């Protein structure tokens, strides 16, 4: 569809963030799993699993990202304000990974089709992942 010469499309809002799509988020996840694998191989077995499970939520809160997300220059924010997500939101996001995974991983596939590229866990926690 072409617009008449005297009409232009409305400008995008200046403060609109760039939402991280499924590809970059998948790359970040692969990096995180690789690092987790290294930690599992090199670290004490009884401490590694608990450490990894308990570290993700504080990482989202304090750094706004996991190591993979940091390397990909994407981070987790409050979806309404695009500011740092609260600890509560990060905890809810972590818990909400369960339904995202259990229902044939549809909660993660949803990222590809959502306008803000939010997975179910993001929708439940009111978070988004944006590019830095």
VMD Tcl script that builds the backbone (N, CA, C; Angstrom):
set m [mol new atoms 396]
animate dup $m
set s [atomselect $m all]
$s set {name element resname resid chain x y z} {
  {N N UNK 1 A 0.849 -1.178 0.000}
  {CA C UNK 1 A 0.000 0.000 0.000}
  {C C UNK 1 A 0.890 1.235 0.000}
  {N N UNK 2 A 0.634 2.143 -0.888}
  {CA C UNK 2 A 1.393 3.387 -0.925}
  {C C UNK 2 A 0.493 4.522 -0.472}
  {N N UNK 3 A 1.122 5.460 0.192}
  {CA C UNK 3 A 0.393 6.629 0.665}
  {C C UNK 3 A 0.480 7.736 -0.377}
  {N N UNK 4 A -0.541 8.571 -0.453}
  {CA C UNK 4 A -0.442 9.733 -1.340}
  {C C UNK 4 A 0.757 10.584 -0.933}
  {N N UNK 5 A 1.261 11.335 -1.856}
  {CA C UNK 5 A 2.470 12.131 -1.599}
  {C C UNK 5 A 2.341 13.077 -0.422}
  {N N UNK 6 A 1.176 13.596 -0.169}
  {CA C UNK 6 A 1.021 14.571 0.902}
  {C C UNK 6 A 0.782 13.924 2.271}
  {N N UNK 7 A 0.656 12.598 2.328}
  {CA C UNK 7 A 0.443 11.915 3.604}
  {C C UNK 7 A 1.667 11.103 3.970}
  {N N UNK 8 A 2.050 11.184 5.221}
  {CA C UNK 8 A 3.185 10.410 5.724}
  {C C UNK 8 A 2.706 9.543 6.872}
  {N N UNK 9 A 3.353 8.405 7.060}
  {CA C UNK 9 A 2.958 7.571 8.208}
  {C C UNK 9 A 3.285 8.293 9.505}
  {N N UNK 10 A 2.518 8.019 10.564}
  {CA C UNK 10 A 2.796 8.691 11.833}
  {C C UNK 10 A 4.174 8.274 12.354}
  {N N UNK 11 A 4.895 9.197 12.968}
  {CA C UNK 11 A 6.223 8.854 13.480}
  {C C UNK 11 A 6.118 7.912 14.673}
  {N N UNK 12 A 7.142 7.078 14.837}
  {CA C UNK 12 A 7.194 6.197 16.004}
  {C C UNK 12 A 7.500 7.046 17.229}
  {N N UNK 13 A 6.930 6.665 18.389}
  {CA C UNK 13 A 7.261 7.396 19.605}
  {C C UNK 13 A 8.761 7.323 19.883}
  {N N UNK 14 A 9.327 8.429 20.337}
  {CA C UNK 14 A 10.765 8.515 20.575}
  {C C UNK 14 A 11.201 7.558 21.683}
  {N N UNK 15 A 10.407 7.409 22.711}
  {CA C UNK 15 A 10.788 6.597 23.859}
  {C C UNK 15 A 10.396 5.127 23.733}
  {N N UNK 16 A 9.918 4.707 22.588}
  {CA C UNK 16 A 9.510 3.318 22.400}
  {C C UNK 16 A 10.752 2.430 22.369}
  {N N UNK 17 A 10.825 1.453 23.277}
  {CA C UNK 17 A 12.004 0.592 23.313}
  {C C UNK 17 A 12.000 -0.406 22.162}
  {N N UNK 18 A 13.163 -0.968 21.904}
  {CA C UNK 18 A 13.266 -2.061 20.930}
  {C C UNK 18 A 13.158 -3.359 21.711}
  {N N UNK 19 A 12.067 -4.064 21.502}
  {CA C UNK 19 A 11.836 -5.314 22.213}
  {C C UNK 19 A 12.699 -6.417 21.593}
  {N N UNK 20 A 13.308 -7.204 22.458}
  {CA C UNK 20 A 14.174 -8.290 22.001}
  {C C UNK 20 A 13.319 -9.426 21.450}
  {N N UNK 21 A 13.615 -9.833 20.235}
  {CA C UNK 21 A 12.861 -10.895 19.583}
  {C C UNK 21 A 13.313 -12.280 20.017}
  {N N UNK 22 A 12.656 -13.267 19.450}
  {CA C UNK 22 A 12.901 -14.650 19.864}
  {C C UNK 22 A 14.311 -15.114 19.505}
  {N N UNK 23 A 14.871 -14.643 18.388}
  {CA C UNK 23 A 16.213 -15.094 17.997}
  {C C UNK 23 A 17.279 -14.661 18.984}
  {N N UNK 24 A 17.309 -13.402 19.323}
  {CA C UNK 24 A 18.347 -12.910 20.237}
  {C C UNK 24 A 18.143 -13.498 21.631}
  {N N UNK 25 A 16.891 -13.679 22.024}
  {CA C UNK 25 A 16.628 -14.298 23.327}
  {C C UNK 25 A 17.045 -15.762 23.329}
  {N N UNK 26 A 16.865 -16.456 22.209}
  {CA C UNK 26 A 17.299 -17.853 22.109}
  {C C UNK 26 A 18.829 -17.942 22.174}
  {N N UNK 27 A 19.510 -17.022 21.517}
  {CA C UNK 27 A 20.975 -16.994 21.572}
  {C C UNK 27 A 21.444 -16.777 23.005}
  {N N UNK 28 A 20.808 -15.853 23.704}
  {CA C UNK 28 A 21.163 -15.595 25.105}
  {C C UNK 28 A 20.951 -16.837 25.957}
  {N N UNK 29 A 19.882 -17.566 25.700}
  {CA C UNK 29 A 19.589 -18.794 26.448}
  {C C UNK 29 A 20.637 -19.868 26.173}
  {N N UNK 30 A 21.047 -20.003 24.924}
  {CA C UNK 30 A 22.090 -20.973 24.581}
  {C C UNK 30 A 23.390 -20.626 25.313}
  {N N UNK 31 A 23.738 -19.354 25.353}
  {CA C UNK 31 A 24.940 -18.919 26.087}
  {C C UNK 31 A 24.804 -19.273 27.561}
  {N N UNK 32 A 23.641 -19.003 28.139}
  {CA C UNK 32 A 23.418 -19.319 29.555}
  {C C UNK 32 A 23.538 -20.819 29.814}
  {N N UNK 33 A 22.971 -21.651 28.931}
  {CA C UNK 33 A 23.068 -23.103 29.103}
  {C C UNK 33 A 24.511 -23.589 28.955}
  {N N UNK 34 A 25.260 -22.967 28.050}
  {CA C UNK 34 A 26.665 -23.316 27.894}
  {C C UNK 34 A 27.431 -22.999 29.179}
  {N N UNK 35 A 27.215 -21.800 29.719}
  {CA C UNK 35 A 27.880 -21.420 30.966}
  {C C UNK 35 A 27.430 -22.301 32.129}
  {N N UNK 36 A 26.155 -22.642 32.155}
  {CA C UNK 36 A 25.634 -23.544 33.180}
  {C C UNK 36 A 26.291 -24.915 33.072}
  {N N UNK 37 A 26.470 -25.387 31.846}
  {CA C UNK 37 A 27.138 -26.664 31.630}
  {C C UNK 37 A 28.569 -26.643 32.130}
  {N N UNK 38 A 29.274 -25.550 31.849}
  {CA C UNK 38 A 30.649 -25.413 32.355}
  {C C UNK 38 A 30.677 -25.412 33.877}
  {N N UNK 39 A 29.762 -24.680 34.474}
  {CA C UNK 39 A 29.687 -24.614 35.928}
  {C C UNK 39 A 29.379 -25.990 36.514}
  {N N UNK 40 A 28.498 -26.723 35.847}
  {CA C UNK 40 A 28.130 -28.056 36.315}
  {C C UNK 40 A 29.322 -29.017 36.233}
  {N N UNK 41 A 30.080 -28.937 35.152}
  {CA C UNK 41 A 31.241 -29.808 34.977}
  {C C UNK 41 A 32.350 -29.456 35.961}
  {N N UNK 42 A 32.587 -28.160 36.136}
  {CA C UNK 42 A 33.712 -27.716 36.948}
  {C C UNK 42 A 33.397 -27.569 38.432}
  {N N UNK 43 A 32.138 -27.349 38.772}
  {CA C UNK 43 A 31.777 -27.060 40.157}
  {C C UNK 43 A 31.372 -28.292 40.939}
  {N N UNK 44 A 31.273 -28.131 42.254}
  {CA C UNK 44 A 30.796 -29.246 43.093}
  {C C UNK 44 A 29.343 -29.558 42.764}
  {N N UNK 45 A 29.028 -30.819 42.561}
  {CA C UNK 45 A 27.705 -31.244 42.063}
  {C C UNK 45 A 26.552 -30.863 42.984}
  {N N UNK 46 A 26.730 -30.983 44.281}
  {CA C UNK 46 A 25.610 -30.722 45.187}
  {C C UNK 46 A 25.301 -29.234 45.322}
  {N N UNK 47 A 26.211 -28.372 44.963}
  {CA C UNK 47 A 25.998 -26.927 45.102}
  {C C UNK 47 A 25.537 -26.308 43.790}
  {N N UNK 48 A 25.971 -26.840 42.670}
  {CA C UNK 48 A 25.764 -26.219 41.363}
  {C C UNK 48 A 24.299 -26.022 41.012}
  {N N UNK 49 A 23.493 -27.062 41.120}
  {CA C UNK 49 A 22.080 -26.966 40.719}
  {C C UNK 49 A 21.333 -25.941 41.551}
  {N N UNK 50 A 21.495 -25.987 42.858}
  {CA C UNK 50 A 20.816 -25.033 43.739}
  {C C UNK 50 A 21.283 -23.614 43.446}
  {N N UNK 51 A 22.579 -23.437 43.226}
  {CA C UNK 51 A 23.119 -22.112 42.929}
  {C C UNK 51 A 22.496 -21.552 41.659}
  {N N UNK 52 A 22.445 -22.370 40.625}
  {CA C UNK 52 A 21.905 -21.903 39.342}
  {C C UNK 52 A 20.434 -21.527 39.451}
  {N N UNK 53 A 19.659 -22.342 40.131}
  {CA C UNK 53 A 18.236 -22.052 40.292}
  {C C UNK 53 A 18.008 -20.786 41.110}
  {N N UNK 54 A 18.801 -20.599 42.138}
  {CA C UNK 54 A 18.603 -19.447 43.019}
  {C C UNK 54 A 19.256 -18.169 42.503}
  {N N UNK 55 A 20.152 -18.280 41.533}
  {CA C UNK 55 A 20.866 -17.088 41.072}
  {C C UNK 55 A 20.141 -16.312 39.981}
  {N N UNK 56 A 19.260 -16.948 39.238}
  {CA C UNK 56 A 18.625 -16.289 38.100}
  {C C UNK 56 A 17.774 -15.093 38.535}
  {N N UNK 57 A 16.968 -15.270 39.549}
  {CA C UNK 57 A 16.078 -14.182 39.985}
  {C C UNK 57 A 16.873 -12.976 40.485}
  {N N UNK 58 A 17.874 -13.151 41.360}
  {CA C UNK 58 A 18.684 -11.987 41.738}
  {C C UNK 58 A 19.431 -11.362 40.559}
  {N N UNK 59 A 19.878 -12.178 39.605}
  {CA C UNK 59 A 20.545 -11.622 38.421}
  {C C UNK 59 A 19.593 -10.740 37.628}
  {N N UNK 60 A 18.356 -11.215 37.436}
  {CA C UNK 60 A 17.370 -10.384 36.744}
  {C C UNK 60 A 17.130 -9.086 37.489}
  {N N UNK 61 A 17.102 -9.163 38.821}
  {CA C UNK 61 A 16.809 -7.965 39.612}
  {C C UNK 61 A 17.998 -7.003 39.648}
  {N N UNK 62 A 19.173 -7.490 40.009}
  {CA C UNK 62 A 20.324 -6.600 40.191}
  {C C UNK 62 A 20.985 -6.184 38.880}
  {N N UNK 63 A 21.131 -7.110 37.941}
  {CA C UNK 63 A 21.801 -6.802 36.670}
  {C C UNK 63 A 20.823 -6.617 35.521}
  {N N UNK 64 A 19.565 -6.937 35.763}
  {CA C UNK 64 A 18.503 -6.915 34.768}
  {C C UNK 64 A 18.745 -7.942 33.664}
  {N N UNK 65 A 19.597 -8.923 33.917}
  {CA C UNK 65 A 19.911 -9.904 32.888}
  {C C UNK 65 A 20.716 -11.060 33.456}
  {N N UNK 66 A 20.691 -12.169 32.721}
  {CA C UNK 66 A 21.594 -13.283 32.980}
  {C C UNK 66 A 22.879 -13.005 32.194}
  {N N UNK 67 A 23.929 -13.787 32.398}
  {CA C UNK 67 A 25.153 -13.555 31.613}
  {C C UNK 67 A 24.909 -13.597 30.097}
  {N N UNK 68 A 24.082 -14.525 29.636}
  {CA C UNK 68 A 23.775 -14.593 28.203}
  {C C UNK 68 A 23.076 -13.347 27.698}
  {N N UNK 69 A 22.134 -12.835 28.477}
  {CA C UNK 69 A 21.440 -11.602 28.089}
  {C C UNK 69 A 22.405 -10.418 28.087}
  {N N UNK 70 A 23.306 -10.372 29.071}
  {CA C UNK 70 A 24.283 -9.288 29.106}
  {C C UNK 70 A 25.156 -9.300 27.852}
  {N N UNK 71 A 25.622 -10.490 27.474}
  {CA C UNK 71 A 26.457 -10.603 26.270}
  {C C UNK 71 A 25.696 -10.210 25.009}
  {N N UNK 72 A 24.397 -10.459 24.996}
  {CA C UNK 72 A 23.555 -10.105 23.841}
  {C C UNK 72 A 23.003 -8.687 23.939}
  {N N UNK 73 A 23.334 -8.003 25.002}
  {CA C UNK 73 A 22.896 -6.615 25.225}
  {C C UNK 73 A 21.378 -6.464 25.248}
  {N N UNK 74 A 20.749 -7.367 25.998}
  {CA C UNK 74 A 19.315 -7.274 26.240}
  {C C UNK 74 A 19.087 -7.381 27.743}
  {N N UNK 75 A 17.991 -6.807 28.227}
  {CA C UNK 75 A 17.737 -6.885 29.659}
  {C C UNK 75 A 16.247 -6.870 29.978}
  {N N UNK 76 A 15.944 -7.365 31.181}
  {CA C UNK 76 A 14.569 -7.517 31.662}
  {C C UNK 76 A 14.145 -6.223 32.354}
  {N N UNK 77 A 12.972 -5.719 31.985}
  {CA C UNK 77 A 12.444 -4.487 32.572}
  {C C UNK 77 A 10.967 -4.648 32.901}
  {N N UNK 78 A 10.450 -3.709 33.671}
  {CA C UNK 78 A 9.016 -3.611 33.917}
  {C C UNK 78 A 8.358 -3.215 32.600}
  {N N UNK 79 A 7.352 -3.947 32.168}
  {CA C UNK 79 A 6.727 -3.704 30.865}
  {C C UNK 79 A 6.004 -2.365 30.794}
  {N N UNK 80 A 5.505 -1.870 31.913}
  {CA C UNK 80 A 4.746 -0.620 31.899}
  {C C UNK 80 A 5.647 0.613 31.857}
  {N N UNK 81 A 6.787 0.544 32.549}
  {CA C UNK 81 A 7.637 1.735 32.679}
  {C C UNK 81 A 8.960 1.631 31.934}
  {N N UNK 82 A 9.329 0.426 31.511}
  {CA C UNK 82 A 10.645 0.162 30.905}
  {C C UNK 82 A 11.795 0.478 31.852}
  {N N UNK 83 A 11.497 0.490 33.134}
  {CA C UNK 83 A 12.516 0.679 34.171}
  {C C UNK 83 A 12.807 -0.673 34.809}
  {N N UNK 84 A 13.695 -0.677 35.780}
  {CA C UNK 84 A 14.080 -1.911 36.470}
  {C C UNK 84 A 12.841 -2.624 37.014}
  {N N UNK 85 A 12.769 -3.926 36.758}
  {CA C UNK 85 A 11.680 -4.734 37.295}
  {C C UNK 85 A 11.895 -4.919 38.792}
  {N N UNK 86 A 10.822 -5.016 39.544}
  {CA C UNK 86 A 10.926 -5.223 40.991}
  {C C UNK 86 A 11.367 -6.656 41.281}
  {N N UNK 87 A 11.841 -6.878 42.498}
  {CA C UNK 87 A 12.236 -8.229 42.880}
  {C C UNK 87 A 11.034 -9.161 42.800}
  {N N UNK 88 A 9.885 -8.659 43.189}
  {CA C UNK 88 A 8.648 -9.453 43.119}
  {C C UNK 88 A 8.361 -9.874 41.678}
  {N N UNK 89 A 8.487 -8.944 40.737}
  {CA C UNK 89 A 8.266 -9.266 39.337}
  {C C UNK 89 A 9.261 -10.328 38.853}
  {N N UNK 90 A 10.515 -10.196 39.268}
  {CA C UNK 90 A 11.534 -11.171 38.864}
  {C C UNK 90 A 11.222 -12.545 39.440}
  {N N UNK 91 A 10.756 -12.590 40.688}
  {CA C UNK 91 A 10.403 -13.872 41.304}
  {C C UNK 91 A 9.196 -14.493 40.592}
  {N N UNK 92 A 8.190 -13.676 40.298}
  {CA C UNK 92 A 7.009 -14.170 39.582}
  {C C UNK 92 A 7.415 -14.664 38.193}
  {N N UNK 93 A 8.305 -13.938 37.541}
  {CA C UNK 93 A 8.792 -14.331 36.218}
  {C C UNK 93 A 9.468 -15.702 36.284}
  {N N UNK 94 A 10.275 -15.907 37.309}
  {CA C UNK 94 A 10.944 -17.198 37.470}
  {C C UNK 94 A 9.960 -18.332 37.689}
  {N N UNK 95 A 8.979 -18.107 38.547}
  {CA C UNK 95 A 7.957 -19.123 38.813}
  {C C UNK 95 A 7.115 -19.373 37.557}
  {N N UNK 96 A 6.851 -18.321 36.796}
  {CA C UNK 96 A 6.016 -18.437 35.600}
  {C C UNK 96 A 6.722 -19.161 34.456}
  {N N UNK 97 A 8.013 -19.431 34.594}
  {CA C UNK 97 A 8.696 -20.254 33.596}
  {C C UNK 97 A 8.062 -21.645 33.545}
  {N N UNK 98 A 7.527 -22.103 34.679}
  {CA C UNK 98 A 6.967 -23.461 34.744}
  {C C UNK 98 A 5.826 -23.639 33.736}
  {N N UNK 99 A 4.773 -22.810 33.774}
  {CA C UNK 99 A 3.724 -23.008 32.759}
  {C C UNK 99 A 4.223 -22.729 31.339}
  {N N UNK 100 A 5.166 -21.805 31.183}
  {CA C UNK 100 A 5.713 -21.531 29.851}
  {C C UNK 100 A 6.392 -22.762 29.268}
  {N N UNK 101 A 7.048 -23.535 30.130}
  {CA C UNK 101 A 7.739 -24.751 29.695}
  {C C UNK 101 A 6.799 -25.947 29.555}
  {N N UNK 102 A 5.920 -26.124 30.526}
  {CA C UNK 102 A 5.132 -27.347 30.605}
  {C C UNK 102 A 4.117 -27.519 29.486}
  {N N UNK 103 A 3.600 -26.458 28.969}
  {CA C UNK 103 A 2.580 -26.555 27.925}
  {C C UNK 103 A 3.289 -26.522 26.560}
  {N N UNK 104 A 4.062 -27.574 26.291}
  {CA C UNK 104 A 4.784 -27.730 25.026}
  {C C UNK 104 A 5.670 -26.532 24.674}
  {N N UNK 105 A 6.156 -25.856 25.679}
  {CA C UNK 105 A 7.013 -24.662 25.514}
  {C C UNK 105 A 6.302 -23.527 24.764}
  {N N UNK 106 A 4.968 -23.573 24.731}
  {CA C UNK 106 A 4.218 -22.539 24.011}
  {C C UNK 106 A 4.412 -21.153 24.609}
  {N N UNK 107 A 4.701 -21.104 25.904}
  {CA C UNK 107 A 4.948 -19.810 26.539}
  {C C UNK 107 A 6.164 -19.106 25.969}
  {N N UNK 108 A 7.121 -19.880 25.474}
  {CA C UNK 108 A 8.312 -19.306 24.857}
  {C C UNK 108 A 8.095 -19.057 23.366}
  {N N UNK 109 A 7.348 -19.945 22.705}
  {CA C UNK 109 A 7.020 -19.755 21.292}
  {C C UNK 109 A 6.209 -18.467 21.116}
  {N N UNK 110 A 5.405 -18.146 22.115}
  {CA C UNK 110 A 4.554 -16.945 22.095}
  {C C UNK 110 A 5.383 -15.686 21.813}
  {N N UNK 111 A 6.647 -15.685 22.231}
  {CA C UNK 111 A 7.534 -14.525 22.035}
  {C C UNK 111 A 7.586 -14.131 20.561}
  {N N UNK 112 A 7.580 -15.111 19.679}
  {CA C UNK 112 A 7.695 -14.840 18.246}
  {C C UNK 112 A 6.476 -14.119 17.674}
  {N N UNK 113 A 5.326 -14.254 18.316}
  {CA C UNK 113 A 4.089 -13.720 17.755}
  {C C UNK 113 A 3.537 -12.499 18.491}
  {N N UNK 114 A 4.061 -12.210 19.661}
  {CA C UNK 114 A 3.561 -11.098 20.467}
  {C C UNK 114 A 4.156 -9.777 19.978}
  {N N UNK 115 A 3.359 -8.714 20.024}
  {CA C UNK 115 A 3.842 -7.403 19.562}
  {C C UNK 115 A 5.041 -6.892 20.351}
  {N N UNK 116 A 5.056 -7.157 21.658}
  {CA C UNK 116 A 6.186 -6.736 22.498}
  {C C UNK 116 A 7.152 -7.891 22.757}
  {N N UNK 117 A 6.995 -8.966 22.011}
  {CA C UNK 117 A 7.841 -10.158 22.154}
  {C C UNK 117 A 7.878 -10.663 23.592}
  {N N UNK 118 A 6.721 -10.649 24.247}
  {CA C UNK 118 A 6.620 -11.147 25.618}
  {C C UNK 118 A 6.193 -12.609 25.607}
  {N N UNK 119 A 6.888 -13.423 26.395}
  {CA C UNK 119 A 6.451 -14.793 26.623}
  {C C UNK 119 A 5.392 -14.792 27.708}
  {N N UNK 120 A 4.816 -15.968 27.962}
  {CA C UNK 120 A 3.792 -16.044 29.016}
  {C C UNK 120 A 4.366 -15.592 30.344}
  {N N UNK 121 A 5.606 -15.968 30.629}
  {CA C UNK 121 A 6.226 -15.592 31.893}
  {C C UNK 121 A 6.361 -14.077 31.999}
  {N N UNK 122 A 6.616 -13.400 30.875}
  {CA C UNK 122 A 6.676 -11.940 30.872}
  {C C UNK 122 A 5.292 -11.332 31.086}
  {N N UNK 123 A 4.292 -11.903 30.430}
  {CA C UNK 123 A 2.926 -11.400 30.582}
  {C C UNK 123 A 2.466 -11.526 32.034}
  {N N UNK 124 A 2.734 -12.697 32.632}
  {CA C UNK 124 A 2.310 -12.944 34.013}
  {C C UNK 124 A 3.002 -11.994 34.976}
  {N N UNK 125 A 4.297 -11.732 34.765}
  {CA C UNK 125 A 5.074 -10.881 35.673}
  {C C UNK 125 A 5.050 -9.409 35.272}
  {N N UNK 126 A 4.413 -9.087 34.141}
  {CA C UNK 126 A 4.403 -7.725 33.604}
  {C C UNK 126 A 5.826 -7.209 33.364}
  {N N UNK 127 A 6.630 -8.055 32.694}
  {CA C UNK 127 A 7.988 -7.682 32.340}
  {C C UNK 127 A 8.140 -7.759 30.822}
  {N N UNK 128 A 9.234 -7.184 30.330}
  {CA C UNK 128 A 9.577 -7.263 28.913}
  {C C UNK 128 A 11.096 -7.371 28.827}
  {N N UNK 129 A 11.558 -7.850 27.701}
  {CA C UNK 129 A 12.999 -7.911 27.454}
  {C C UNK 129 A 13.285 -6.956 26.307}
  {N N UNK 130 A 14.156 -5.985 26.586}
  {CA C UNK 130 A 14.447 -4.971 25.585}
  {C C UNK 130 A 15.932 -4.938 25.249}
  {N N UNK 131 A 16.240 -4.383 24.089}
  {CA C UNK 131 A 17.619 -4.220 23.670}
  {C C UNK 131 A 18.217 -2.999 24.341}
  {N N UNK 132 A 19.485 -3.079 24.673}
  {CA C UNK 132 A 20.167 -1.946 25.336}
  {C C UNK 132 A 20.502 -0.862 24.348}
}
mol reanalyze $m
mol bondsrecalc $m
mol representation Tube
mol addrep $m
